């Protein structure tokens, strides 16, 4: 009888109960190519990384900034570092608190950089020197909690809802150069720029201001929305596909008017469109709120928004396809990386606990030969059979098709398959696996027998060939009693 194609998942989307759905993508993502290809939606392994720099006496990466592809500024642990394009590290200054570190730069010929932590520490950076600024006591700089730059003005938010602006292309702040996001009495958690909008985010509301060019104070409120920000470091300004066009947006975990978590959303105009799944929302709700943070990075023609708590979960959202997948590092249930920036034509990541920087890498060769293993569940993923493993071949074995026989008979709920490709990519010195759980194979209300499962992997899943992945699945299946 003809083989039956088995649908590959397009995203990680575990339902509230595994009997409803359990599709999973770990360390891999679907990359639609269209119906004119052999496989319309192949699944590729995520990109790995290699070592870039060691930050002596550093710790968790708290924030970073690429300054004109000449130097990288960052806070790791309690130290401000300067890093060259060659990975040469200089310890510049210390910083006492542990909050997230926001960086911004202006348009001056020799750019000024401002650093503000979420717990009230400010530094200004000129050339290679970081200094502690002295502000008029009336400003209340100890309540600063984020910084961004728009049209040459540094915009510094305060927890009481006020925000100050610097002089034009300067770091000086006049005590009278401030306004207040006061429509809702929820203070401010973050100031961030989206296109021509200054987005001021509290924990129950968001205000949009624009530069109208007025002499006394250039920014004016233009819109107020009744959604807020769940945690400041998780808001990221990026580009995303919105209504078939790529547009400026901000992606963030949102709150409703009552301050409760409402899902991860993406700005489309002044609307907030929910993009999260139940799986991700549940991970965020059960994590420590203060640890939830996010970043974005480009790779393989996609831009990924990555959200993590650096302790229990890491998910990435493909802003081109609108699909989520999980990330897990070696020996971890989450990714090692908690921050990223484009730097000198590449992408640099920061570590979740150690003073280490990594760079995006697709060229490293796994230390071992890749294989594909299959496990089967007949109770919607509650229990699994032992894994059965076979080689997937090398780039020279293009006619190789991996098959598994005698997978047995299911009950009326059908089969749940789990497929893992070992050594799919490399992070530092560690081979990382990718795992796929497709939608259930069933013919309810009848049981099914799966005689043979055929796995088509992308040629070169071992050795030094192209990115690992999976093209399609087929099975020899018969319905019992139908």
C-alpha positions in Angstrom: 0.0 0.0 0.0 1.2 3.6 -0.6 3.2 5.3 2.1 1.4 7.9 4.2 3.1 11.3 4.8 3.4 12.3 8.4 3.1 16.1 9.0 6.1 17.8 10.5 5.4 20.5 13.0 5.8 24.1 12.1 6.2 25.3 15.7 6.5 24.3 19.3 3.0 24.3 20.6 2.3 22.1 23.6 -1.3 22.3 24.7 -2.6 22.4 28.3 -3.1 18.6 28.2 -0.9 16.3 26.2 -4.1 14.5 24.9 -4.9 17.7 23.0 -1.5 18.4 21.4 2.2 17.9 22.1 4.0 19.2 19.0 7.5 20.3 19.9 10.6 21.8 18.2 13.7 21.9 20.4 16.9 23.5 19.0 15.4 23.5 15.5 12.8 25.5 13.5 10.6 25.2 10.5 11.6 27.3 7.5 8.9 27.3 4.8 10.1 27.3 1.3 6.9 26.8 -0.7 5.0 24.1 -2.5 7.3 24.0 -5.5 10.0 22.4 -3.4 10.5 18.7 -2.5 9.4 19.6 1.0 7.4 22.7 1.6 8.5 23.1 5.2 11.8 21.6 6.1 13.1 21.7 9.6 16.6 23.0 10.2 18.8 22.9 13.3 19.5 26.2 15.0 22.8 27.8 14.6 25.5 27.2 17.2 28.2 29.4 18.6 31.9 29.5 19.3 34.0 31.2 22.0 34.6 35.0 21.4 36.0 36.4 24.7 36.5 35.7 28.4 35.5 38.4 30.8 37.8 37.9 33.8 35.8 38.4 37.1 32.6 38.7 35.1 29.3 36.9 35.6 25.8 37.0 34.1 25.6 39.3 31.1 23.4 42.3 32.1 23.4 44.3 28.9 25.5 45.2 25.9 25.9 47.8 23.1 27.7 47.7 19.7 29.4 51.1 19.2 30.0 51.5 15.4 31.5 48.0 15.0 34.7 49.3 16.7 34.1 48.3 20.3 31.5 46.4 22.3 30.4 47.8 25.7 28.8 45.5 28.2 28.1 44.8 31.9 29.0 41.3 33.1 28.6 40.6 36.8 29.5 43.9 38.5 32.0 45.2 35.9 31.8 47.3 32.8 33.9 45.9 30.0 35.1 47.2 26.7 35.8 44.5 24.0 37.5 45.0 20.6 36.5 43.2 17.4 39.4 40.8 18.0 37.9 39.8 21.4 40.5 41.8 23.5 38.8 42.6 26.8 39.4 45.7 29.0 38.0 46.0 32.5 36.8 49.6 32.6 34.8 50.3 35.7 32.8 48.6 38.5 29.1 48.9 39.1 27.6 47.9 42.4 24.0 46.8 41.8 22.6 43.8 40.0 19.8 45.2 37.8 19.6 44.9 34.1 21.9 47.3 32.2 20.4 49.4 29.4 22.8 51.1 27.0 22.1 53.9 24.4 24.4 56.1 22.2 23.8 59.5 20.6 24.8 61.0 17.2 27.7 63.1 18.3 30.9 62.9 16.1 32.5 61.1 19.0 29.5 59.3 20.3 28.4 59.5 23.9 27.1 56.4 25.5 24.8 56.4 28.5 24.3 53.3 30.8 21.4 53.1 33.2 20.6 50.1 35.3 17.1 49.1 36.2 18.0 49.8 39.8 19.2 53.3 39.5 22.9 53.4 38.5 24.0 55.7 35.8 27.3 55.9 33.9 28.3 58.0 30.9 31.0 56.8 28.5 33.1 59.0 26.3 35.7 57.4 24.0 37.2 54.6 26.2 36.3 56.1 29.7 33.2 55.4 31.8 32.4 58.1 34.4 29.8 58.6 37.1 27.8 61.7 36.2 26.8 64.4 38.7 23.2 65.6 38.4 21.2 68.2 40.1 19.5 66.6 43.2 16.1 67.8 41.9 16.3 65.3 39.1 16.2 62.3 41.5 18.6 60.2 39.4 18.5 57.3 41.8 15.0 56.5 40.4 16.3 56.2 36.8 15.5 52.7 35.5 16.1 52.7 31.7 17.6 54.7 28.8 17.2 55.0 25.1 18.1 57.6 22.5 15.8 59.3 20.0 16.7 62.1 17.5 19.9 62.8 19.5 18.2 63.0 22.9 18.9 60.5 25.6 15.5 59.6 27.2 15.8 58.3 30.8 12.7 56.8 32.4 12.0 57.0 36.2 10.0 54.6 38.3 7.6 57.4 39.3 6.5 58.0 35.7 8.7 60.9 34.9 11.2 60.9 32.1 14.1 63.3 31.5 15.8 64.1 28.3 19.5 65.1 27.8 20.7 68.1 25.8 20.8 67.4 22.0 23.7 65.0 21.3 25.0 65.6 24.8 24.9 63.8 28.2 24.0 66.9 30.3 20.5 67.0 31.8 18.6 70.2 32.8 16.4 69.7 35.8 13.5 71.3 33.9 13.8 69.0 30.8 11.3 66.4 31.9 7.7 65.3 31.4 5.5 62.6 33.0 3.6 59.6 31.6 0.7 60.3 33.9 -2.5 59.0 32.2 -2.3 55.9 34.5 -0.6 56.0 37.9 1.6 53.0 37.2 5.0 54.7 36.9 7.5 53.6 34.2 9.4 50.4 33.7 11.0 51.1 30.3 11.5 53.8 27.6 12.2 52.3 24.1 12.1 53.6 20.6 9.8 52.2 17.8 10.3 54.0 14.5 9.1 57.5 15.1 7.5 56.7 18.4 9.0 57.0 21.9 7.3 54.2 23.7 6.9 54.7 27.5 5.9 51.5 29.2 4.5 51.2 32.7 3.2 48.0 34.3 -0.4 48.7 33.4 -0.3 51.1 30.5 1.8 52.3 27.6 2.1 55.9 26.2 3.3 56.8 22.8 5.1 60.2 22.4 6.6 61.8 19.3 9.2 64.5 18.7 7.1 67.5 17.5 10.0 69.9 17.5 8.7 72.4 20.1 11.3 74.6 21.6 10.5 74.2 25.3 10.2 70.3 25.3 10.2 68.4 22.0 8.2 65.3 22.9 4.4 65.3 23.1 2.0 62.4 23.9 0.0 61.1 20.9 -1.6 57.9 22.2 -2.3 55.9 25.3 -2.9 52.1 25.4 -4.3 50.0 28.3 -1.6 47.4 28.1 1.6 47.4 30.1 5.0 45.7 30.4 5.5 42.6 32.5 9.2 43.0 33.0 11.4 45.8 31.5 14.4 43.7 30.2 12.0 41.5 28.1 10.9 44.3 25.7 12.9 44.4 22.5 12.7 46.8 19.5 13.1 44.9 16.3 11.7 44.2 12.8 9.0 41.7 12.2 6.5 40.6 9.5 3.2 42.4 10.1 0.4 42.1 7.6 2.8 40.8 4.9 5.3 43.6 5.4 8.4 44.0 7.5 7.9 46.8 10.0 9.4 48.4 13.1 7.9 46.8 16.2 8.4 46.1 19.9 7.9 42.5 21.2 7.3 42.1 24.9 5.4 40.2 27.6 2.4 42.3 28.3 0.1 43.0 31.2 -3.6 44.1 31.2 -5.1 47.1 32.9 -5.1 45.2 36.1 -1.3 44.5 35.9 -1.7 40.7 35.4 0.3 38.9 32.8 -1.5 38.8 29.4 0.8 37.1 27.0 3.7 38.0 24.7 2.6 40.6 22.2 3.9 42.5 19.2 3.1 46.1 18.4 1.3 46.7 15.2 0.6 50.4 15.0 -0.8 51.1 18.5 -2.4 47.7 18.8 -0.7 44.8 20.7 -1.1 41.5 18.9 -0.7 38.4 21.0 1.8 36.0 19.5 2.5 33.6 22.4 1.3 30.1 22.9 -0.1 28.5 26.0 3.2 26.6 26.4 5.2 29.9 26.5 2.7 31.7 28.7 2.8 29.0 31.2 6.6 29.1 31.3 6.6 32.8 31.9 3.9 32.7 34.5 5.7 30.1 36.6 9.2 31.7 36.3 10.6 34.3 38.6 9.2 37.6 37.1 12.4 39.6 37.7 14.5 37.1 35.7 12.5 37.2 32.5 14.4 39.0 29.8 14.8 39.0 26.0 16.9 39.9 23.0 16.8 39.6 19.2 19.4 38.5 16.7 19.6 37.8 12.9 20.5 34.4 11.5 20.1 32.6 8.1 17.7 35.3 6.8 15.5 35.3 9.9 15.3 37.5 12.9 14.7 35.7 16.2 13.2 37.2 19.4 14.5 35.1 22.2 13.0 35.2 25.7 14.4 33.4 28.7 14.7 33.4 32.5 18.2 32.0 32.4 17.0 29.2 34.8 14.1 27.2 33.5 13.1 28.1 29.9 14.2 29.6 26.6 12.0 30.2 23.6 12.7 31.9 20.2 10.1 33.5 18.0 10.9 33.7 14.2 9.7 37.2 13.3 9.5 36.1 9.6 7.3 33.0 10.0 5.6 33.8 13.3 6.5 30.4 14.9 8.1 29.5 18.2 10.7 26.9 19.1 12.5 25.9 22.3 16.3 26.3 22.9 18.2 24.0 25.3 22.0 24.1 25.9 24.3 21.2 26.8 23.1 19.7 30.1 20.5 22.5 30.5 16.7 22.9 30.1 17.3 26.4 28.7 19.8 28.2 26.5 23.1 29.5 28.0 22.7 32.8 26.1 20.7 35.7 27.7 21.7 38.7 25.5 23.0 39.4 22.0 24.0 42.1 19.6 25.2 42.4 16.1 28.9 43.3 16.2 31.5 43.6 13.4 29.3 41.7 10.9 28.5 38.8 13.3 26.4 38.2 16.3 27.8 38.2 19.9 26.0 36.4 22.7 26.4 36.8 26.5 26.3 33.9 29.0 23.6 33.4 31.7 26.1 32.9 34.5 29.7 33.0 33.5 31.9 35.9 32.2 31.9 34.5 28.7 31.0 35.9 25.3 30.2 33.7 22.2 29.9 34.4 18.5 27.3 32.9 16.2 28.9 30.1 14.2 27.6 27.6 11.5 31.0 26.2 10.5 31.9 24.0 13.5 32.0 20.3 12.9 30.3 18.0 15.5 32.8 15.7 17.3 30.6 12.6 16.6 28.7 11.2 13.7 25.1 12.2 13.7 22.3 9.7 14.2 18.5 9.8 14.3 16.7 8.1 17.2 13.0 7.4 17.5 10.8 7.0 20.5 7.1 6.1 20.4 4.3 6.9 22.9 0.8 5.3 22.8 -0.6 7.4 25.6 -0.1 11.0 24.3 3.4 11.4 25.6 2.9 10.2 29.2 5.2 7.3 28.6 7.7 6.4 25.9 9.4 3.3 24.5 13.2 3.0 24.6 14.9 5.0 21.8 15.9 3.1 18.6 18.9 4.7 16.9 20.3 4.6 13.3 22.9 6.5 11.3 21.5 9.2 9.0 24.4 9.0 6.5 26.9 11.6 5.3 26.8 14.2 2.6 28.1 11.6 0.1 25.2 9.3 0.8 22.4 11.2 -0.8 20.4 8.1 -1.6 20.3 6.9 2.1 16.9 6.8 3.7 16.7 5.9 7.3 13.9 3.5 8.2 12.5 1.9 11.4 10.4 -1.2 11.2 7.9 -2.9 13.5 6.7 0.0 15.6 3.6 -1.9 16.7 0.0 -1.1 17.2 -1.5 1.9 18.9 -4.7 2.4 20.8 -7.4 4.7 19.4 -5.4 7.8 20.4 -2.7 6.7 17.9 1.1 7.2 18.0 3.1 10.1 19.3 6.6 10.1 17.7 9.7 11.7 19.0 12.7 12.1 16.7 16.1 13.3 17.8 19.1 14.1 15.5 22.2 13.9 17.6 25.1 16.3 17.1 23.0 18.6 15.0 25.1 21.7 15.8 27.9 22.8 18.0 28.0 25.2 21.0 31.6 25.8 22.0 33.0 22.3 22.5 29.6 20.6 23.0 27.5 18.8 20.4 23.8 19.7 20.7 20.9 17.6 19.6 17.7 18.7 17.9 14.3 17.1 18.8 11.0 17.0 16.9 7.6 15.8 18.1 5.2 15.9 15.2 1.4 15.9 15.6 -0.1 12.5 16.6 -0.5 9.8 14.0 -4.0 8.4 14.4 -7.2 7.3 12.7 -9.7 7.7 15.5 -11.7 5.9 16.6 -9.6 3.0 15.3 -6.2 1.8 16.4 -3.4 1.9 13.8 -0.4 -0.3 13.0 2.9 1.3 11.9 4.9 -1.2 10.0 7.7 1.0 8.8 8.7 4.7 9.4 10.9 6.4 6.8 13.0 9.4 7.9 14.4 11.7 5.2 17.1 13.9 6.7 19.0 16.7 4.9 22.1 15.1 3.3 25.1 15.8 5.4 23.6 15.4 8.9 27.1 14.2 9.9 30.5 15.4 8.9 31.2 18.9 7.7 28.2 19.4 5.3 25.4 21.9 5.5 23.0 22.7 8.3 21.4 19.6 9.8 17.7 19.1 9.5 14.8 17.0 8.5 12.9 17.0 5.2 9.9 14.7 5.6 8.5 11.6 7.3 6.5 8.8 5.7 5.1 5.6 7.2 3.5 2.3 6.1 0.4 2.4 8.2 -2.8 0.3 8.3 -6.0 1.0 10.3 -7.2 -1.8 12.5 -10.9 -2.5 12.4 -11.8 0.4 10.1 
